[in-house]
Amino acid sequence: MAEGKLFIGTKRYSSWSLRGWLAVHLAGLEVEEVLIPLTGGGTTAAIKAATPTGLVPYLEHRGARVWESLAILEYCAEFAPALWPEDRVLRALLRSAASEMHAGFRGLRMAMPMNLGREFPGRGGTPDALADVARIETVWAQCLDASGGPFLHGTAMGVADAMYAPVVTRLITYAPALSARGKAYVQAVRAHPLVSRWYDEAAAEPEAWLLPHYEAGPPA
């Protein structure tokens, strides 16, 4: 029986929704999924009416109301402590990596919007976006060195992996140059059963939900 609701947007496009959805499923929370298709104006009226901030994801669970992605991930870790490592030093590193993702990398986000149904190799490679990719690879390498991989948290996905999963989808769509290690991490995340499920469900969304400005992609 569902113990709450998780409000998310179109799976093809909504990077923040993917983060919250992964955390809820990694933690095994029993919640009803409420998917509200995104519209083209930046603010979707149905989402604005359903969530405190007018944004997704938004989690209601056992009386708790959680409306920020990183807060949702932290909340899920209270039910599944393995989403953070026991080791204090490694936990601090991964918390820093997750927080940097939450607060930064605007160049990448703006130039390479998430679209799970298209391929735009070589596009979106602005100087700011490529600088973000380089920094992300540095962060990944630090975490993989510390945890042993194949995920940032080690043998299983954790909070930091959920935070960077939408970055992985962007790197697949736009195919900027990556190191061999970066490519291996991208492949590991893409092959995870939950990420594969998200891709499959995104592919099954109605054609009416497609947004022309996302489908056109960035300038070539």
ABEGO torsion letter per residue (X at the ends): XBAEBBBBBBAAABAAAAAAAAAAAAAGBBBBBBBBBBBAAGBBAAAAAABAAGBOBBBBBGGBBBABAAAAAAAAAAABAAABBABAAAAAAAAAAAAAAAABGAAAAAABBBBAABBBBGBGBBAAAAAAAAAAAAAAAAAAAAAGOABAAEABBBAAAAAAAAAAAAAAAAGBBBBAAAAAAAAAAAABAAAAAAAAAAAABBAAABBAAAAAEBBX
